[in-house]
Amino acid sequence: MRWIKGLILAIILLVVLLIGILFAVNNQQTIALNLIWAELPPVSLSVWLLATLALGVILGMLAMLGVYIRLKAQLARSERHNKQQQKELDRLRTQELKELA
């Protein structure tokens, strides 16, 4: 089952790579990007689009970092609480066995 997952992942990766290559080949026009405060050098359109995609992914990950940290802290608190409850349950079980004996 594990090798099927790896095979499917490899096929998806290969398809994405082929689409990326086709995208880069079909978008080779050079464009100079003029920002308000700077003018960036002329580079192919595919490079600018892939750079903005990468920047968007990084900014999205940074935006979700606070939520991720909060959820990890909540999970740690819940696991500590669960461990305390399990200890209490074990203590009550052994206490009940002692009372029956």
Beta strands, then each sheet from edge to edge (+ up, - down):
strand 1: 30-31
strand 2: 43-44
sheet 1: 1+ 2-
end
